[in-house]
Amino acid sequence: ENADLKKRLEVFETAKIDESRRLDEIQLKVEQSEGLNAGYDKNFYIKSADNNFRLNLSGFIQFQGNFYEGAEIPDRAMPVFNSGLGTVNRADTFFLRRARIKASGNVVSPDITFALEAELAGANASMRDGFINYRAREWAEIKMGQFKPPFSLENLESDSDIETIE
């Protein structure tokens, strides 16, 4: 029985190595091809073969739910009421708290980058970031538009990293 399992494991390992090689060959062909390439690398992207044009698409959604036992709802909670069903507590809620969508990338050269980030919260929509950045040298950049300050308490913790929204 052990010998049979060892043979099966060897077959599996060989297939795994072959699949890894095949994926590497496909990736190399994609990188060497002309025209546009699309894929996923921490976000969805579309890029040119020479990487002078690239569009990254990303975002996140945060939901919030308020559920209370019985009819005892604390005054500080101020829930959003829903229609509920018969005996269901009508103060329990589950709603979309925040949604952000971001488009970023580079144009003409990897040194000219842009970003647009919109936030949809409730019935409101606002632009969080919208800028163009030119990197002239390793030590010199010019950034124009609306963006968060590079060093502030606001940048220390991302909204997408917060477990509870409040």
Secondary structure, 3 states (H helix, E strand, C coil): CHHHHHHHHHHHHHHHHHHHHHHHHHHHHHHHCCCEEEEECCCEEEEECCCCCEEEEEEEEEEEEECCCCCCCCCCCCCCCCCCCCCCCCCCEEEEEEEEEEEEEECCCCCEEEEEEEEEECCEEEEEEEEEEEEEECCEEEEEEECCCCCCHHHCCCHHHCCCCC
